[in-house]
Amino acid sequence: MTSVNVDAYLERIGAERPAKADLAALAYLQERHLKSVPFETFDFNLDVPIRIGEGAVEKIVDRRRGGGCYELNTSFAALLTALGYRVSLLAGRSLHNGKEPLVGAFFGHMMLRVEIDGECWLVDVGFRWASWRPLRFAERSPQKDENGEYRIVDTPDGDVEIVHDGVHRVRLETRVREIGDFVPTMWWFCTSADSPVTGGTIWASLVRPEGRASLLDRTLTRYENGRRIKEVLDDEAFPAAVKRWFGIELDQLPALPPMPAGAAS
């Protein structure tokens, strides 16, 4: 995958170095990653080049940023590989609330397959509906997780679908892919007018102790003292909110949509 400064990466996600590459350590690292590194699309919106693998590690660890699913999962794969895990990349596509037709781009999502003592586990640190702990790949009965209930179901054509709380979220290939296989779709995400992340839509999401914080364009949804709070951010409030809730200090603002009429930040 790529070389990685393990100590720096572990510091980035607030994790201790595991004694061995076992399932307990994998679950611990996955949860720490989800709670420390946000999903975010600011570089897509700012037309900054997006890199996966080594470039993603530099962005996440050295610049303390987040990224899209390709960036987050290839970066995490590099950390796991450096710690002694056997990691493979699997290609998938997002489902729109489980309804046909499939709206996600081909290869539009990526998940990790991690092999431990001859058994495979699914890991994802780049999707808001991802489990917080590894899913047993061979298990077809419900798997309980802090983020809900998951099932892996087989499809007639040999793929699997990841079902979260009864909703089909991802259709996933079972064959192993190389990192280069994802480059064409990465180019499409970065350049196409039909891409969901270059057409002006801004996303950020991070699991926080009080509840998930999510940003969609100007609208920030967060939890405070058990209450769900939604607010519309003006240009002045936007960078401070991004820093506070997602830990990202933006050098420049993306192109924001107009403030809704009558909205107050």
C-alpha positions in Angstrom: 0.0 0.0 0.0 2.4 2.7 1.2 4.8 3.4 4.1 3.5 5.2 7.0 4.8 6.8 10.2 2.8 4.6 12.6 3.5 6.7 15.7 2.4 9.9 14.0 -0.8 8.2 12.7 -1.7 6.8 16.1 -1.2 10.2 17.6 -3.5 11.6 15.0 -6.4 9.3 16.0 -5.6 9.3 19.7 -4.7 5.6 19.8 -2.2 3.6 21.6 0.0 1.2 19.6 -1.6 -2.3 19.8 0.4 -5.2 21.2 -0.5 -7.4 18.3 -2.6 -7.3 15.1 -5.7 -9.0 16.4 -9.4 -8.4 16.1 -9.7 -6.4 19.4 -7.0 -4.0 18.2 -8.6 -3.7 14.8 -12.0 -2.8 16.4 -10.2 -0.2 18.6 -8.4 1.4 15.7 -11.5 1.5 13.5 -13.5 3.3 16.2 -10.7 5.7 17.0 -10.4 6.6 13.3 -14.1 7.2 12.9 -14.1 9.5 16.0 -11.0 11.4 15.0 -10.9 11.8 11.2 -13.9 13.4 9.4 -15.4 12.6 6.1 -15.2 15.8 4.2 -15.2 17.1 0.6 -13.7 20.6 0.9 -10.8 19.8 -1.4 -13.2 18.6 -4.1 -15.2 21.8 -3.8 -12.0 23.9 -3.9 -10.6 22.0 -6.9 -7.6 20.9 -5.0 -6.0 17.7 -6.4 -7.2 14.5 -4.5 -4.7 11.7 -3.9 -5.2 8.3 -2.4 -2.8 6.0 -0.7 0.4 7.8 0.3 -1.1 11.3 -0.5 -4.1 10.6 1.6 -1.8 9.6 4.6 0.0 12.9 4.3 -3.2 14.8 4.2 -4.8 13.1 7.1 -1.8 12.7 9.4 0.5 15.7 8.5 -2.2 18.2 7.6 -4.7 16.8 10.1 -7.5 16.8 7.5 -10.2 14.3 6.6 -11.3 13.2 3.1 -13.6 11.1 1.0 -14.0 7.3 1.3 -11.1 6.6 -1.0 -8.8 8.8 1.0 -9.9 7.6 4.4 -10.0 3.9 3.6 -6.6 3.8 1.7 -5.0 5.8 4.4 -6.4 3.5 7.1 -5.3 0.5 5.1 -1.7 1.8 5.1 -1.8 2.1 8.9 -3.2 -1.4 9.3 -0.7 -2.9 6.9 2.2 -1.2 8.8 0.9 -2.8 12.0 0.9 -6.3 10.5 -2.6 -6.8 9.2 -3.5 -8.4 5.8 -5.6 -5.8 4.1 -7.4 -5.9 0.7 -9.5 -3.3 -1.1 -13.1 -4.0 -2.2 -15.1 -1.9 -4.6 -18.7 -1.0 -4.0 -21.4 1.5 -4.8 -23.8 3.4 -2.6 -27.5 2.6 -2.7 -30.0 5.5 -2.3 -31.7 4.4 0.9 -31.8 0.9 -0.5 -34.1 1.8 -3.4 -33.6 1.0 -7.1 -32.1 2.2 -9.3 -28.6 2.2 -8.0 -27.6 5.9 -7.9 -24.0 5.6 -6.7 -21.2 5.6 -9.3 -19.6 2.3 -10.3 -16.6 1.9 -7.9 -18.2 4.9 -6.0 -17.4 3.4 -2.7 -14.5 1.4 -1.1 -14.4 -0.9 1.9 -11.5 -2.9 3.4 -11.3 -6.6 3.9 -9.0 -7.5 6.7 -7.9 -11.1 7.3 -7.1 -12.2 10.8 -6.2 -15.9 11.6 -7.8 -17.1 8.4 -11.1 -15.2 8.9 -12.1 -12.0 7.0 -13.7 -8.9 8.4 -15.2 -5.8 6.7 -14.0 -2.4 7.8 -15.1 1.0 6.6 -14.0 4.4 8.0 -15.4 6.5 5.1 -19.2 6.3 5.3 -21.6 7.9 7.6 -23.6 4.6 7.9 -20.5 2.4 8.5 -20.3 0.2 11.5 -18.0 1.3 14.3 -16.5 -2.2 14.6 -15.5 -4.8 12.0 -18.2 -7.0 10.5 -17.6 -10.7 10.1 -17.6 -11.2 6.4 -18.9 -14.8 6.4 -21.8 -14.0 8.9 -25.2 -13.7 7.4 -27.2 -13.2 10.6 -27.6 -9.8 12.2 -24.5 -8.2 13.7 -25.0 -5.7 16.5 -22.9 -2.6 16.6 -22.9 0.7 18.5 -24.0 2.4 15.3 -27.0 0.0 14.7 -27.7 -3.5 13.4 -25.9 -4.8 10.3 -26.5 -7.7 8.0 -24.5 -8.9 5.0 -26.7 -10.4 2.3 -25.8 -12.2 -0.9 -27.0 -11.0 -4.3 -27.8 -13.3 -7.2 -24.8 -12.0 -9.2 -22.2 -12.8 -6.5 -22.0 -9.4 -4.8 -23.0 -8.7 -1.2 -25.1 -5.9 0.1 -24.5 -4.2 3.5 -27.8 -3.6 5.3 -27.9 -1.1 8.2 -31.0 -1.0 10.4 -33.0 -2.6 7.7 -31.8 -0.2 4.9 -29.6 -1.5 2.1 -26.6 1.0 2.1 -23.8 -0.5 -0.1 -23.5 -3.1 -2.8 -20.0 -4.6 -2.6 -18.0 -6.7 -4.9 -16.2 -9.7 -3.2 -13.2 -9.8 -5.6 -10.0 -8.0 -4.4 -9.0 -4.8 -6.3 -5.8 -3.0 -6.6 -5.5 0.7 -5.6 -5.0 1.7 -9.3 -8.4 0.2 -10.2 -10.0 3.1 -8.3 -8.2 5.9 -10.2 -10.7 6.3 -13.1 -13.6 6.8 -10.8 -11.5 9.1 -8.6 -10.9 11.2 -11.8 -14.6 11.1 -12.5 -15.5 12.3 -9.0 -13.0 15.2 -9.4 -13.9 16.4 -12.9 -17.4 15.4 -13.9 -20.2 17.9 -13.8 -22.4 14.9 -12.6 -20.1 14.2 -9.7 -21.9 14.7 -6.3 -18.8 16.3 -4.8 -17.9 18.8 -7.6 -21.3 20.2 -8.3 -21.3 22.6 -5.4 -22.5 20.3 -2.6 -20.4 20.4 0.5 -20.3 17.6 3.0 -18.5 16.9 6.3 -19.3 14.4 9.0 -17.7 13.2 12.2 -18.7 10.9 15.1 -18.4 13.0 18.2 -18.9 12.0 21.9 -22.2 13.9 22.1 -23.5 12.6 18.7 -22.6 12.9 15.0 -21.9 16.3 13.6 -22.9 16.7 10.0 -22.5 19.6 7.5 -24.5 19.8 4.2 -23.7 23.0 2.4 -24.4 25.7 4.9 -26.5 23.6 7.3 -24.8 22.2 10.4 -26.5 19.5 12.4 -25.1 18.6 15.7 -25.9 17.4 19.2 -25.5 19.3 22.5 -26.7 18.3 25.9 -28.8 15.6 24.3 -30.5 18.0 21.9 -30.3 17.9 18.1 -29.5 21.4 16.9 -29.6 22.5 13.2 -28.3 25.9 12.2 -27.6 27.7 8.9 -24.1 29.2 8.8 -23.3 32.5 7.2 -19.9 33.2 5.7 -18.5 34.5 8.9 -19.6 31.6 11.1 -18.7 28.9 8.5 -14.9 28.6 9.1 -15.2 28.7 12.9 -17.9 26.0 12.9 -15.8 23.8 10.6 -12.8 24.1 12.9 -14.9 23.5 16.1 -16.9 20.6 15.0 -14.6 18.9 12.5 -11.2 20.0 13.5 -10.4 21.5 10.1 -8.8 24.9 9.6 -9.7 26.1 6.1 -7.2 28.3 4.2 -10.1 29.5 2.0 -13.8 29.0 1.8 -15.5 26.8 -0.8 -18.1 28.4 -2.9 -21.1 28.4 -0.6 -24.7 28.6 -1.9 -26.7 31.7 -1.1 -28.1 32.0 2.4 -31.8 31.0 2.5 -34.2 33.9 2.7 -34.8 34.8 6.3 -32.2 32.3 7.6 -30.2 33.3 10.6 -26.9 31.6 11.6 
